[in-house]
Amino acid sequence: MRSDVVKKGPDKAPHRSLFKGMGYIEEEINQPLIGIVTAKSEIVPGHMHLDRITEAVKAGIRMAGGTPIEIPAIGVCDGIAMGHEGMKYSLVTRELIADSIECMTMAHGFDGLVLVPNCDKIVPGMLMGAARMNLPTAVVSGGPMLAGTVGGKKVSLSLIFEAVGAYNTGKISEEELYEYEEHTCPGCGSCSGMFTANSMNCMSEVLGIALPGNGSIPAVYAERIRLAKKTGIAIMKMIEKDIKICDILTEKAFENALTVDMALGCSTNTMLHLPAIAHEAGVKINLDLANEISSRTPNLCKLAPAGPHHMEDLYQAGGVAAVMKELTKKELLNEELITVTGESVGENLKSVVNKNEQVIRPIQNPYSATGGIAVLRGNLATDTCVVKRSAVAKEMMQHTGPAKVFNSEEEAKVGITSGRIEKGDVVVIRYEGPKGGPGMREMLSPTAVLAGMGLDKDVALITDGRFSGATRGACIGHVSPEAAEGGLIALVENGDLIQIDMEACSIELLVDEETIEQRRKSWVKPEPKVNHGYLARYAKLVTSANTGAIFKA
C-alpha cells in the first residue's frame, strides 16, 4: 500500500504512535488509508451540510474495509463574495485548494481520495489537485439546493440579483425585494440553477469520476446520503482494481464532458475549469474543440437562468444520465470509457430513460441544433472569449452597437444604474482579467441589473473578467488577451462599433488598423492594482484566461 510509507516497519513506530494518539487502532492503521477532502464550513450554503455527506462516505469506506481520514479544504461562497473586492479571491482559491490537496496527500501517504465539494471553484480545485496526485479517487458533491418560491413561481439566486436591478429602477417595491430575500434560498445546497457549481458537479458525473446522480440529486434528499455511502464503497473497489483518477480522466472523457456541457447549457466557467483539470491530468484540450463539439451537439435543456427549469426538475426527469442517454441515440458519446462504478459509460446508461421531455428535450426535438456554449474569436478576442449561447435571446444572436467602456466592475455598475446605457449599446468592462483584476472577478451584478431593467434583449456585455453561470443575455466573458496584457479590449473607446455574431462565433471591433495602431502606441500599461499578498503573486504567475488561469510550470 502507498500508505506503508507512514505505517510499516520499526522506523515508523513514531508515526504509528501519532495515529494512536488520535485514537486509531492497529486494525484501522493496517487498512488502506482514504483521505476524505471536505470543504464543510458555515459560510457557504452549499457546504453547510457536508459533514453529513462526509460521515456517509466514511460509513461506506468502513463497510468496504478501509480507514477514512477527514481532511479540510477551503471554499469561497461566490454569491457572498460577489460585487466587492472579495470576488477577486474566488478563482484564485482554486489553485490554493489544488495545492493543499497535493500537500496533504504527499505528507500523509494516503492510498486513495474521496472529494466532497459542492460550489464553484471548490469542485475544479479538488479535481485539479487529485489529478496531479493520480490516486484512486472518487467525487461526491453536496448536491443542489431546492428552488425557492416567490409569487407562486420557482426562483433561484440569479433572480434576486435581477430583483435588485428592478428595485433600483422602481419596478418593484422594497417589500417585494424582501420577499425574494426571504424565499430565494430555502436551505442547503449549491444554488438551484445551472450555475457553475452545478455545472461542474454534472461534469464530474459525465467525466466518470462521480457516481450517476451526483450532478442532480438534491442536497436535502436521503438519496444524496445513500450516494455518499456508495461512493465510499466505490473508492475501495477502485483501490482493489488499482483504478486511478487519470485512468478515467482521458481525452475521450473530456470530449464527453464538453458534449454534455453543450446539451445541458452549462456555465461558461466550465471553459475555464475543464482545460485546467485536463492540464493536471496530462490531457490537452483547447476551446476550438468546444466549438467543434458544439457544432454537432444539440442543446436539450434550458435550466435557470436560461429557462424555467431548475436542478430538481432535471433530477425528476432522470438527471444527467438521461441527457447522456439522449445523446447516445445519435452516437455523440464515447460509451466504452471506464468510470468509478467499475463499468463503462454505456453500461451505466443501460436502464436510463428520459422521464420528462419538457425538461430534457428528445434529441429529435432540441432547443437548437448546436450547443449551449459558444467560443468566439475575432480581432477583439484573438485567443477566444466565451458566451452562454443558450441564455441569449434570439434578438441578440447578431448585434452591432456602440461601445460604452468601463475600467472596472464598480464603474460599470455606476454607469448602468445612472442611466448611461441605452438600447443597442455594447458595455465593455475591462481590466478585470486574471492579471488585471487581479483574480478575474465574476460579475453577476452588472448583468443582473441590466436584466432587472429589462435590457437583456437590447444590450450586450463584454469583459476580460468572467460572467457567471447565473447570467443571461448577450454576456461575453473571458476575453483574451486581457486588457492588462495589451489585448485589443484595452484600446476600445466610447462609441466604437462592436460586431457580435453568435452563429458565426465572431467578435470584431470595427475600427481600422491605422487607428488601432495609433492607440496602441499611446497605450500605457497600468500599474498593478494589488502589490502584495497572494493575489499579487497569483497575477504574476497565471497564464492567459483561455487556458484556465493555470499556474505556469
Number of C-alpha atoms within 10 A of each C-alpha: 14 14 18 17 14 19 21 15 10 9 10 13 13 12 16 20 13 11 17 14 10 9 10 14 12 11 10 17 19 15 17 22 24 27 25 26 25 26 31 25 18 11 12 21 24 29 28 17 21 25 17 15 26 29 18 21 29 26 20 24 27 18 15 16 16 26 23 26 15 16 14 17 22 18 27 23 20 23 17 12 16 18 19 13 13 15 23 22 18 22 26 24 21 28 22 19 26 24 18 18 27 18 13 15 22 11 11 16 18 24 22 29 29 30 28 27 31 33 30 30 26 30 30 28 29 30 30 27 24 30 26 20 23 19 22 30 31 29 28 32 35 36 34 33 27 28 26 21 17 16 10 7 9 18 25 27 22 26 20 21 24 24 26 23 26 21 18 17 16 11 15 15 14 13 10 14 18 14 15 22 16 12 18 23 22 16 19 21 27 30 32 33 32 30 29 25 33 30 25 29 30 28 28 26 23 28 26 28 28 27 23 24 21 30 30 31 28 26 26 17 12 11 13 23 21 15 23 30 23 21 29 31 22 25 30 27 19 21 20 11 11 14 20 22 26 21 18 22 25 19 15 17 26 23 20 25 24 29 27 31 28 30 32 27 27 35 29 31 26 24 26 22 27 24 22 26 26 22 18 21 24 14 16 14 18 13 22 14 13 20 20 16 21 24 16 15 25 28 28 31 28 26 24 27 24 25 15 14 22 27 28 19 21 26 22 15 21 21 26 25 28 22 25 26 25 22 21 16 12 12 10 19 22 14 18 13 21 22 27 27 22 17 13 16 26 17 16 19 16 10 10 16 16 22 15 16 13 14 25 29 20 21 22 12 13 17 19 15 17 23 31 31 28 30 29 28 22 16 16 27 24 17 21 25 30 29 29 30 29 30 25 21 16 13 12 20 18 17 19 20 20 20 23 23 23 20 16 18 25 16 13 23 19 13 17 19 16 11 9 11 18 14 12 17 22 29 27 26 29 25 25 27 31 32 29 24 27 27 27 29 31 27 25 24 24 27 31 27 24 25 24 23 21 15 19 24 19 20 24 28 21 27 32 31 30 29 29 24 29 28 30 27 29 30 26 26 29 33 30 27 23 30 27 23 18 16 20 20 26 25 19 23 16 13 13 16 19 23 19 25 16 22 13 13 19 21 26 18 22 16 14 8 9 9 10 14 12 11 16 15 8 9 12 11 12 12 9 15 14 15 11 9 8 13 21 16 14 19 24 14 16 20 16 20 26 23 23 22 26 24 15 8 5
